[in-house]
Amino acid sequence: MPLHPQAQKLLEFMSGLEEPYGPDTDPAVARARLETLAQTVPESMRDPVHRVEDRLIPGPRGDVPVRVYRPSDETGLPILVFFHGGGFVTGSVNVHDGILRPVVTAADCVIVSVDYGLAPEVPFPGGVEDCWAATQWVAEHAADLGGDPGRIAVGGDSAGGNLAAVVALEAKEAGGPDLVFQLLLYPVTTHDPDSPSIKENSKGYFLEESDMVWFSDKYFGSEEAALALREARNWRAFPLLAPDVTGLPPAFVITAEFDPLRDQGEDYARLLQDAGVPTTLKRYDGMFHGFFGMQRVLDTSKELFDDVVAALRAAFGTG
C-alpha cells in the first residue's frame, strides 16, 4: 500500500528538522540535537509515572546508567529491560523517556531503560557487553526493584532491537537468566546492503541508507569490519547469523513497510518460527522506521502501542 497519509505528513515535517547523517557528521553534535529535541517536549505532554529513578549499575568498563520506571509501589511486578535505538551511536534514556512512560502504566510493569555505551567511543561489542551486564544485574536485583525475577523480558527498537535479540541469545548461551519474552521493534539483525527493502526505501523514509552506512562505520569501524563479522557469522553483531535459536523466549517482531530494515526483521522472525520459538511477526503497512511512540500523531502508532502492551501483558501473565 502507499505511505499512510499521516506518515507522509509527518515525514514532510521531520525532513526540515534534521539532515541525513554523512561522513562529516559529528556524533556528539548528532546526539546533542536529539537531546535538545527531547527536551522541547513540555512536561504537560509527558505521561505521569508513579516513580522514576536514575541509577548507576556496574558494567564491564565502569558504571552503566539506567533509568528505572515503576507503575506503583507493588512488589513482584514483571520487568522489561529496554535498550534504546539510535544506530548504536545516538539516543539515550532521555530521548526514549517519552516513548516508555506510557508503556509502564499500560503494561503494569517495571521498565529498566539502559544507557549503554555509544560508538565510536564504545565500539562493538561494547554496547552488547553493557546490555548483557545490565540484564544480569536486573535479574540479580529484581526484588530490590519491586520486580519478579521469574518474569523478565528484554526489548528494544532498531539498534536496541539488535541488542535485545543478542542479549536473549547470550542468556541462552549462559544458561540464564531465564527470560520470558523478547520485544523486537524493527530490529537490526544482519548486514546486507543489497536487501530489497534497503534498496526500495533508501531515501525519504526517515532512516536512510546513508544513515545506516554512517552508523555501521561508527559501530563496527568500517564496512570491511562489518563484512568480516558477517562472514564470521558473529551472532553478537548480527543475531540472524546465530547457529541455533531453539529455546529462545517467545518474541514479538514488528516491521514497517517503508523501512530499510524490514526484510532483516522479517527474516529473523521466520528464523525463530522455523526453530519452534513462539513468534508473532507483524508488518505495519504504510509506516516508516521509528514510528513507535508517535501515537499522538499516527493512528497506526497507537495500534502498535496497543499491540505491544497486549503482547507484554500476555507474556507476563497479566493480560
PyMOL commands that set and color helices and strands:
alter all, ss='L'
color gray80, all
select helices_A, chain A and resi 5-14+27-39+43-45+97-107+126-140+143-145+159-174+196-200+209-220+223-231+239-241+262-274+299-316
alter helices_A, ss='H'
color red, helices_A
select strands_A, chain A and resi 51-59+62-70+77-83+110-114+147-157+181-185+251-258+279-288
alter strands_A, ss='S'
color yellow, strands_A
deselect
rebuild
show_as cartoon
